[in-house]
Amino acid sequence: MKRAALAIAIALLALPAPAPGQDALAERTEAAFIASFAGGEPSVLIRTGLQDEVQRLCSEHRNAPPAGLAQLIEGAQRAAIRYPAKLMGDWREGERIAADFTGLRYDDKAGQPNGGNCYACHQIAREELAYGTVGPSLLGYGKARGWGVAAQRLAYERIYNSQAFTACSAMPRFGHNGVLTPEQIAHLVALLLDPGSSTNR
Amino acid sequence: MKRLWVLFPIWVFVLAPAVADERLEATVRQYREALKDASPGELFVAMGEELFRTPRGPKNASLEACDFGLGPGVVKGAYAQLPRYFADTDRVEDLESRLMSCMRQLQGFSEDAFPHHARSDPRMPDFERLAVYVAAQSNGMKLAAPLAHPKEVEAYRIGERLFYRRAGAYDFSCATCHMQQGKRIRLQHLAQLTNPGEAQGVFPTWPAYRVAPGAVHTLQDWLAICYWAARHPQLRYGSEASIALQVFLAQSANGGVIAVPGVKR
């Protein structure tokens, strides 16, 4: 696994540099960005001022990276997934995390657990009608996709890092970026895959 | 004008967020219909005009000589050709940064008189009022923001890159939410801002009267709220990014009819 990650890292470094005109514009844009924000939680300033390599590449390619690059991104993201002791947590806790839209805004208190904000983009529980449609509906997730350990692992990995499956996916990399802990994600897995949960019953 | 005060105590919603969202959407729709000819936003236009004509600042001057691009003192049609390049400041300015330039030059205000952040500050309502007054003088005209001066072109390109620039804990850019058609966040419709058909209906309705806070909010504030929700830091008032994004969005919205203040949730 380590060797594969190293090979991917080397391949990423060897990608062709952008054209010189683009380079100057990129520098101007970064300078404009950094000069245009101030105040609030310092970590928010740092995390947005400095893009990580995947964010930079997805911005550059407007979320449509060429196939070869997409594979490299997916491979590198997959290699960095970390797992909890148990893939299935408590679906009720998952429901709470899915509805909680707070955390990591510049005026949110640091050091509190973050919400997952899942309903912003997904339908999940039948009775929650205020759901967004940017992501696919997850209503009846387990019924539609099966219940086994393989399904649990897949759901966990998709929430942890959606870009391990689709490079430059619109979905935040909740685990990779430290928005949610592995244990919080396990609660969300239970929300999707416990037969008695609010989306499956 | 007095009648407008009757409409003023807007319903305040102290409900669970989801239910409130849904009801608020429906309420805003009804509200827009009911207020077609008499929006409480008009009150802010009137207050803005008074402010505009009142001598203020260390130089005790009004803003009546401010040049918004069509010559000193011309406000009619000025908003329809903003943002644009201004030779006296040698930069591209939107409505709000132009107002600040005039407040510096004509009235002698210094930096500490201006808000630091683009989020509307209820303690400094002058800026929203001035902005909505000037913008409303272009009502009924089509937006025709220029893209000719090299600095306008550069601002457009920077704005375009910023629109697609992903960053922060959520990996979000403007494009994450505003590139697809017919999507929503919770119950809030998302405009596909790269699609002229949609941008024309949204962009020229700012500054807008927002029902929930019961106040006029500007384009700068709109951008700042987006960035806040997208886990970005505080956008500075009149910053380069805030102007460049408007230059980019205005090209998509050009041809849309200016109708301010719009009515929003």
Chai-1 contact restraints between the chains, C-beta under 6 A:
chainA,res_idxA,chainB,res_idxB,connection_type,confidence,min_distance_angstrom,max_distance_angstrom,comment,restraint_id
A,L25,B,R157,contact,1.0,0.0,6.0,A-B,restraint_1
A,T29,B,I158,contact,1.0,0.0,6.0,A-B,restraint_2
A,T29,B,R161,contact,1.0,0.0,6.0,A-B,restraint_3
A,A32,B,I158,contact,1.0,0.0,6.0,A-B,restraint_4
A,A32,B,E240,contact,1.0,0.0,6.0,A-B,restraint_5
A,A32,B,A241,contact,1.0,0.0,6.0,A-B,restraint_6
A,F33,B,A241,contact,1.0,0.0,6.0,A-B,restraint_7
A,S36,B,R236,contact,1.0,0.0,6.0,A-B,restraint_8
A,S36,B,S239,contact,1.0,0.0,6.0,A-B,restraint_9
A,S36,B,E240,contact,1.0,0.0,6.0,A-B,restraint_10
A,S36,B,A241,contact,1.0,0.0,6.0,A-B,restraint_11
A,F37,B,P233,contact,1.0,0.0,6.0,A-B,restraint_12
A,A38,B,R236,contact,1.0,0.0,6.0,A-B,restraint_13
A,G39,B,Q234,contact,1.0,0.0,6.0,A-B,restraint_14
A,G40,B,P233,contact,1.0,0.0,6.0,A-B,restraint_15
A,G40,B,Q234,contact,1.0,0.0,6.0,A-B,restraint_16
A,V44,B,P233,contact,1.0,0.0,6.0,A-B,restraint_17
A,L45,B,P233,contact,1.0,0.0,6.0,A-B,restraint_18
A,R47,B,G168,contact,1.0,0.0,6.0,A-B,restraint_19
A,R47,B,A169,contact,1.0,0.0,6.0,A-B,restraint_20
A,T48,B,A167,contact,1.0,0.0,6.0,A-B,restraint_21
A,T48,B,G168,contact,1.0,0.0,6.0,A-B,restraint_22
A,T48,B,H232,contact,1.0,0.0,6.0,A-B,restraint_23
A,T48,B,P233,contact,1.0,0.0,6.0,A-B,restraint_24
A,Q51,B,A167,contact,1.0,0.0,6.0,A-B,restraint_25
A,Q55,B,R166,contact,1.0,0.0,6.0,A-B,restraint_26
A,Q55,B,A167,contact,1.0,0.0,6.0,A-B,restraint_27
A,Q55,B,D171,contact,1.0,0.0,6.0,A-B,restraint_28
A,C58,B,R166,contact,1.0,0.0,6.0,A-B,restraint_29
A,S59,B,Y164,contact,1.0,0.0,6.0,A-B,restraint_30
A,S59,B,R165,contact,1.0,0.0,6.0,A-B,restraint_31
A,S59,B,R166,contact,1.0,0.0,6.0,A-B,restraint_32
A,R62,B,Y164,contact,1.0,0.0,6.0,A-B,restraint_33
A,L104,B,A169,contact,1.0,0.0,6.0,A-B,restraint_34
A,L104,B,R231,contact,1.0,0.0,6.0,A-B,restraint_35
A,R105,B,W228,contact,1.0,0.0,6.0,A-B,restraint_36
A,Y106,B,P233,contact,1.0,0.0,6.0,A-B,restraint_37
A,Y106,B,Q234,contact,1.0,0.0,6.0,A-B,restraint_38
A,A120,B,I185,contact,1.0,0.0,6.0,A-B,restraint_39
A,A120,B,R186,contact,1.0,0.0,6.0,A-B,restraint_40
A,A130,B,A18,contact,1.0,0.0,6.0,A-B,restraint_41
A,A130,B,D21,contact,1.0,0.0,6.0,A-B,restraint_42
A,A130,B,E22,contact,1.0,0.0,6.0,A-B,restraint_43
A,A130,B,R186,contact,1.0,0.0,6.0,A-B,restraint_44
A,A130,B,L187,contact,1.0,0.0,6.0,A-B,restraint_45
A,G132,B,R184,contact,1.0,0.0,6.0,A-B,restraint_46
A,G132,B,I185,contact,1.0,0.0,6.0,A-B,restraint_47
A,G132,B,R186,contact,1.0,0.0,6.0,A-B,restraint_48
A,T133,B,K183,contact,1.0,0.0,6.0,A-B,restraint_49
A,T133,B,R184,contact,1.0,0.0,6.0,A-B,restraint_50
A,V134,B,K183,contact,1.0,0.0,6.0,A-B,restraint_51
A,A170,B,T176,contact,1.0,0.0,6.0,A-B,restraint_52
A,P172,B,Y170,contact,1.0,0.0,6.0,A-B,restraint_53
A,P172,B,D171,contact,1.0,0.0,6.0,A-B,restraint_54
A,R173,B,D171,contact,1.0,0.0,6.0,A-B,restraint_55
A,N177,B,A169,contact,1.0,0.0,6.0,A-B,restraint_56
A,V179,B,A169,contact,1.0,0.0,6.0,A-B,restraint_57
